[in-house]
Amino acid sequence: MQHIILALVTIGVVWVAWTNFKKLGRLRAADMMLDEAERQRLQHSYMMRIILCLLALAILPFLFTILTKSS
């Protein structure tokens, strides 16, 4: 049961990272009305979300092991 929960959480984190990666790739074409500062702010926001998702994917198995061992 714990593996199923971990898999569902992992799928959710990967989905969030993938959608942010797609938004980052389409930023130049989709937002032509933005000036350079706003575009850079959006790029930074998307990159930070992707980095946080990757960190969560790296930490998630260890955190999940600690939480299930204590129960």
HELIX and SHEET records of a PDB file:
HELIX    1   1 GLN A    2  GLY A   25  1                                  24    
HELIX    2   2 LEU A   27  ALA A   30  1                                   4    
HELIX    3   3 GLU A   36  SER A   70  1                                  35    
END                                                                             
